Amino acid sequence: MNHISVGVYANGSHVVNIVKDEHINDHIKYNKLFRSGRALFVDGECLNTGYLNTEEVKKWKDKIKGMNIDSSIASEKYH
């Protein structure tokens, strides 16, 4: 199983990664530790709010739901 990871920066830009199940725990730990200012959503749930406020987190959750991201092929590199 692959997971959809979306990182959202304070300026509103974002990056999407498709993360293999066996890498997801390390991916989450890395992002929380080294990208703490970036919000992190995994499979639609916010795991780190970063610089986003509560309202922005809600907007991004809704936006991610509508992205129709294909998770069938994992990213070769994670950003």
C-alpha positions as CSV (number, residue, x, y, z in Angstrom):
1,M,0.0,0.0,0.0
2,N,1.2,3.5,-0.8
3,H,0.4,6.7,1.1
4,I,-0.3,10.1,-0.2
5,S,1.8,12.7,1.6
6,V,1.3,16.4,1.0
7,G,3.6,19.0,2.5
8,V,2.3,22.6,2.6
9,Y,4.6,25.6,3.0
10,A,3.7,28.9,4.7
11,N,3.7,30.6,1.2
12,G,0.9,28.2,0.0
13,S,3.1,26.1,-2.2
14,H,2.9,22.4,-1.7
15,V,4.6,19.1,-2.7
16,V,3.0,15.7,-3.2
17,N,4.8,12.4,-2.5
18,I,3.6,8.9,-2.8
19,V,5.3,7.0,0.0
20,K,5.6,3.2,0.3
21,D,4.1,1.7,3.4
22,E,7.5,0.5,4.6
23,H,8.8,4.1,4.4
24,I,5.9,6.0,5.9
25,N,7.0,6.0,9.5
26,D,10.5,7.3,8.6
27,H,9.0,9.8,6.2
28,I,6.7,11.2,8.9
29,K,9.6,11.4,11.5
30,Y,11.9,13.1,9.0
31,N,9.3,15.7,8.1
32,K,8.3,16.5,11.7
33,L,12.0,16.9,12.7
34,F,13.6,18.6,9.7
35,R,10.6,20.3,8.1
36,S,8.7,21.3,11.2
37,G,7.4,24.6,9.6
38,R,5.8,22.7,6.8
39,A,2.4,21.3,7.3
40,L,2.2,17.5,6.7
41,F,-0.9,15.7,5.6
42,V,-0.8,11.9,5.1
43,D,-3.7,10.2,3.6
44,G,-5.8,13.3,4.1
45,E,-5.0,13.7,7.8
46,C,-2.9,16.6,9.2
47,L,0.0,15.2,11.2
48,N,1.9,18.4,11.6
49,T,0.3,21.9,11.2
50,G,3.5,23.7,10.6
51,Y,2.8,27.4,10.1
52,L,-0.8,26.8,9.1
53,N,-3.6,28.0,11.4
54,T,-6.7,25.9,12.1
55,E,-8.7,27.4,9.3
56,E,-5.9,26.9,6.8
57,V,-5.6,23.2,7.9
58,K,-9.3,22.7,7.2
59,K,-9.0,24.4,3.7
60,W,-6.0,22.2,2.8
61,K,-7.8,19.0,4.0
62,D,-10.7,19.9,1.7
63,K,-8.3,20.8,-1.2
64,I,-6.3,17.6,-0.9
65,K,-9.6,15.5,-1.0
66,G,-10.3,17.1,-4.4
67,M,-6.8,16.6,-5.9
68,N,-7.6,13.1,-7.2
69,I,-4.0,12.0,-6.6
70,D,-2.9,8.7,-8.2
71,S,-1.1,6.7,-5.4
72,S,-0.4,3.6,-7.5
73,I,3.2,4.4,-8.2
74,A,5.5,5.5,-5.3
75,S,7.7,8.6,-5.7
76,E,11.3,7.7,-6.5
77,K,12.5,10.5,-4.3
78,Y,10.7,12.0,-1.4
79,H,10.7,15.8,-1.0
